Amino acid sequence: MNEFQHQPPSRPDRSAAHPQARPGEELPASVRGAVDLGSAAAPAAGPAAAPSGGAGGAGGYRREVTAADFQEVAQLSTQVPVVFALWARFSQQSVAFADTLEQVVDRYAGRILLASVDAEASPEIAQMFQAQSVPTVVALLGGRPVPLFNSTVPPEQVAQFFDELLALAEQNGITGTVEPVQAEEEKPLPPLHQKAVDALEAGDLDGAEAAYNQAITENPGDREAKLALAQVHLLKRVLPLNAAQARAAAASAPDDVQAQLAVADLDVSGGHVEDAFRRLLDLLRRTAGEDRDTVRVRLLELFDVVGAEDPRVVTARAALMRALF
């Protein structure tokens, strides 16, 4: 594991210098198969879900990677560049960019492997690559990291960087190919989850909320339903907002609890999780009584949206406990 922090390849990739771009306001998806309900506010927008690659698609070169098989995939970087793309369901921009990377990688016919990582489900990998946001894209060459992107870039620019990556790989004696990844059959969703997804696809947030509530009633330990329900609640709060107006209102009234809560919701829905947590923790320290409790409850709700195992949630939860006690 230590080699990921040391011993860079012989020539650094200039793409590592790219700054973090601030994406537009985006909306989180629900559990697997659900869509981004941006279309509820803007019908022209198409549906969006978790990355479409799954296990890589028939004949594709994308592989979904978890902590359990990370070492196996990392070992392949002695044969070909392995590009790790970290995404999260709460950031539709990262989801879409993972699909863009897949399309470009497939053009190289096995000379590059795309390792797709759900950063929420595999926070260990996110920590290993010191990912501060999604998307984060890092290549491995012989087990050594080559930072590529921490924001989205157009497909043609991705291809240029991949061409440079292959040239760097050749300089380091990495000139092999890998076989296409075999597609795995996706398991069907539980009936109530599917009912909720169908409601989301129809733009029926109330129906999705009811289905997830029923799933939790029948199975109080249904973690995916709880996460999805928190995301639906976030959608219901965010969709009516005008982002520019909400941010202006919060900037002009830093102690207005509702204004700050609205911007925190926008930040989480756009993938700026740490900004949202920092805003609400600062607000909590300045408030008291009912306002303080309102901020605390919203923080806990947003923790559910992002996921309890996410390292940013772990850090923010510890800060919340310190602020309260």
LINFEN-V151330 format. One record per pair of residues at least 6 apart in sequence whose ideal C-beta (glycine too) atoms are under 7 Angstrom apart, sorted by the first residue. I is the first residue (numbers start at 1). J is the second residue. Records with the same first field share a line. If there is no record, write none. Layout:
I->J ; J
//
This chain:
1->128
3->143 ; 144
4->128 ; 145
7->144
8->144
9->141 ; 144 ; 146 ; 168 ; 172
10->171 ; 172
11->168 ; 171
13->146 ; 148 ; 164 ; 165 ; 168
15->148 ; 149 ; 161
16->147
18->149 ; 150 ; 151
20->133 ; 150 ; 151
21->151 ; 152
23->93 ; 270 ; 271
24->270
25->243 ; 266 ; 269 ; 270
26->91 ; 92 ; 93 ; 269 ; 270 ; 271
27->36 ; 37 ; 38 ; 92 ; 235 ; 238 ; 269
28->89 ; 90 ; 231 ; 234 ; 269 ; 305
29->35 ; 36 ; 48 ; 49 ; 50 ; 89 ; 92 ; 95
30->196 ; 197 ; 200 ; 228 ; 231 ; 232
31->193 ; 224 ; 227 ; 228
32->50 ; 189
33->49 ; 189 ; 197
34->49 ; 197 ; 200
35->47 ; 48 ; 49 ; 200 ; 201
36->47 ; 48 ; 92
37->200 ; 203 ; 205 ; 235 ; 239
38->45
39->45 ; 47 ; 203
40->203 ; 239
41->239
47->201
48->92 ; 95 ; 96
50->89 ; 95
51->87 ; 95 ; 98 ; 99 ; 116
52->99
53->60 ; 62 ; 99 ; 102 ; 116
54->64 ; 183 ; 184 ; 186
55->63 ; 64 ; 181 ; 182 ; 183 ; 184
56->62 ; 63 ; 181 ; 183
57->183
58->183
59->180
60->102 ; 106 ; 180 ; 181
61->105 ; 106 ; 110 ; 112 ; 113 ; 114 ; 178 ; 180 ; 181
62->102 ; 105 ; 114 ; 116 ; 181
63->73 ; 113 ; 115 ; 116 ; 181
64->116
65->73 ; 115 ; 116 ; 117
66->121 ; 122
67->122 ; 124 ; 125
70->125
73->82 ; 115
74->82 ; 140 ; 143
76->82 ; 113 ; 178
77->140 ; 141 ; 142 ; 143
78->142 ; 174
79->174 ; 176 ; 178
80->111 ; 112 ; 113 ; 174 ; 176 ; 177 ; 178
81->112 ; 139 ; 141 ; 165 ; 166 ; 169 ; 174
82->113 ; 115 ; 139 ; 140
83->101 ; 105 ; 112 ; 114 ; 115 ; 137 ; 139 ; 148
84->115 ; 117 ; 129 ; 137 ; 138 ; 140
85->98 ; 101 ; 114 ; 116 ; 117 ; 135 ; 137
86->117 ; 119 ; 126 ; 129 ; 131 ; 134 ; 135 ; 136
87->94 ; 95 ; 98 ; 118 ; 119 ; 134 ; 135
88->94 ; 118 ; 119 ; 120 ; 134
89->95 ; 120
90->268 ; 271 ; 305 ; 306
91->134 ; 271
93->152 ; 271
94->134 ; 135 ; 271
97->135 ; 152
98->116 ; 135
100->155 ; 158
101->114 ; 137 ; 158
102->114
103->155
104->155 ; 158 ; 159 ; 162
105->112 ; 114
108->162
110->177 ; 178 ; 179 ; 180
111->166 ; 177
112->162
113->178
117->125
119->126 ; 131 ; 134
120->307 ; 310
123->309 ; 310 ; 311
126->311
127->311
129->136 ; 138
133->150 ; 271
134->271
135->149 ; 152
136->150
137->148 ; 149
138->145 ; 146 ; 147 ; 148
139->146 ; 148 ; 165
141->168 ; 169 ; 172 ; 174
142->172 ; 174
146->165 ; 168
148->161
169->175
189->197
190->215
192->211 ; 214 ; 215
193->215 ; 224 ; 225
195->211
196->208 ; 211 ; 212 ; 228
199->207 ; 208 ; 211
200->208
205->232 ; 235 ; 236
208->232
209->229 ; 232
212->225 ; 228 ; 229 ; 232
213->229
215->222 ; 225
216->222 ; 225 ; 226 ; 229
226->304
227->304 ; 307
230->301 ; 304 ; 305
231->305
233->301
234->265 ; 268 ; 269 ; 305
237->265
238->265 ; 266 ; 269
241->262 ; 266
243->266
246->262 ; 263 ; 266
247->263
249->259
250->259 ; 260 ; 262 ; 263
253->259
255->286
257->283 ; 287 ; 291 ; 294 ; 295
260->279 ; 280 ; 283
261->298
263->279
264->276 ; 279 ; 280 ; 298 ; 302
267->275 ; 276
268->276 ; 302 ; 305 ; 306
273->306 ; 312
274->312
276->302
277->312 ; 316
280->295 ; 298 ; 299
281->316 ; 319 ; 320 ; 323
283->295
284->292 ; 295 ; 296 ; 323
285->323
287->295
296->324
299->320
303->313 ; 317
306->312 ; 313
307->313
//
